[in-house]
Amino acid sequence: MNEIANLARIVTSRSLASLPILDLRSRQTNKENQFVATLAESPEVTQLQVVKTLYGKSTPANVRALQKLQSRVRSKLLNQLYFLDHSDPRHLVSRRYELECLDLLHKVSILYSEREYKLTERLLQRCLRLAEQGEFTQYVVQGARMLRNLHAEQRQPVLYKKAAKVLHRAQQLLTLEDEAEQLYRATQLALGGSVASRRAILAMLPDRIEQLEALHRKARSFTTYNAVYRARIAYEELQGNFQEIIRVTGAASRRLRDGKLNARRFDIRFNHFMNIYAYLRSRQPMQGLRLAEEYNRDFHPSSNNWFYFQEHHVLLALHAEQYERAQQLMGVITKNPAYLIQREAALQRWDLYKGYIDFVMPPQRVTTARQRQIAQWVLQLPEYSRDKRGHNVAILVLQLLHFLRERNLEEVLLRLERLRKYQQRHLYEPTTLRSRLFLRLLQVIVDKNFDAAQAAERGKVLLQQLQETPPPGEAFAEVEIIPYEHLWELVLSLLREGAPVAKESELAS
């Protein structure tokens, strides 16, 4: 009872007068809870709207009151972070175990400063076990250092030497892990940069992977394994070697299943994501779609990872010509409460995907303001935009398809000219061959005066070349929302319905 009595003494004698957290389950309404509820329901709400909601009208005094309330609530919400539920397996699996170590280290620090040594030692031993099981080497170092110091202070030489030995071994391991992480993070930074920086890192990656593998052979830890695993996937992705990514991700799944990977650390969601991405890029959409349906359960709908995963889920459906399935997925995605709070660039990608889906599966009627906005947005996009790198051909092609369906000769010729200019300026590398071949196919329809039969015949050789050309690596790719081969069939089917014609005003002039 002594331990718990000491703990009770510490807590009762040092507790704050009022708890600095929110009682979100309280049945009694107060301004703090009303403010939080308002923000949760309407994240985009303005300060003026909040003032009117909470205080009835906007006055300088009420604005000042809101500012004080906001400061108080922010502090309490930060304190509330200690009490989040991390048990859902659809989030990053390592988070709950890492936070458990941090929670124990926080408690131990307080108990140590209060000189409650027995409970401190017990919690430190528990923290060390958890840190070692999760291979959180930095927390093994912290815990072992605190335990060593505790034994020194209590004049326990045998226990001191034991803790010092654990600390020394963990510090040596942490040095190797830090070096591996530094190499991988520098690689990751370059991968997120320009095409030039990605080409530069592509040339360096074999040596860097060899360095990482050497570090892993010395450390044999999850952290060094993870650096090798992710760097290897990045290398194969840049080269366009998607079959190898399928092999690497499949091997990782088997190792996890066989207990050879730390289940408390390995992010199966990333493995799933890269696996279906590789099936998409290696032109095996049916297999990828089947796996995406299976993997979907491992992603929490509230996370950004869910949206990234669903992008490839939709693209797999489009590549598999499962257009109705893609339409169903878009319905689920747009109904997600977090959909509209994504970054603007992400929302525009979704709009582009929806533009293609609506083209192949036209809705019965355009009813919502958002649908009308998307239709206008797609048609007014610029010829070339750096913030839409990888999607510029897809944007111009979608515009072209729209005007082919409208049989608007002037706009069709304008888009074909824009595509020609875009090709001259940006599609000159060998890795852009698929895009160049498709744009040459589109030029055939002009050469054959928009005659579907003649264009199909004249384009046979180009189509064969396109079918035999694999997709390039990620560093150089234009995204094919619908494969170029399928788009060519769409173009021909539109021409069979009728060639584009000049407007009467043009004919009169």
Secondary structure, 3 states (H helix, E strand, C coil): CHHHHHHHHHHHHHCCCCCCCCCCCCCCCCHHHHHHHHHHHCCCCCHHHHHHHHHCCCCHHHHHHHHHHHHHHHHHHHHHHHHCCCCCCCCCHHHHHHHHHHHHHHHHHHHHHCCCHHHHHHHHHHHHHHHHHCCCHHHHHHHHHHHHHHHHHCCCHHHHHHHHHHHHHHHHHHHHHHHHHHHHHHHHHHHCCCHHHHHHHHHHHHHHHHHHHHHHHHHCCHHHHHHHHHHHHHHHHHHCCHHHHHHHHHHHHHHHHCCCCCCCCCCHHHHHHHHHHHHHHCCCHHHHHHHHHHHHHHCCCCCHHHHHHHHHHHHHHHHCCCHHHHHHHHHHHHCCCCHHHCCHHHHHHHHHHHHHHHHHCCCCCCCCHHHHHHHHHHHHCCCCCHHHCCCHHHHHHHHHHHHHHHCEHHHHHHHHHHHHHHHHHHCCCHHHHHHHHHHHHHHHHHHCCCCHHHHHHHCHHHHHHHHHCCCCCHHHCCCCCCCHHHHHHHHHHHHHHCCCECCHHHHHC
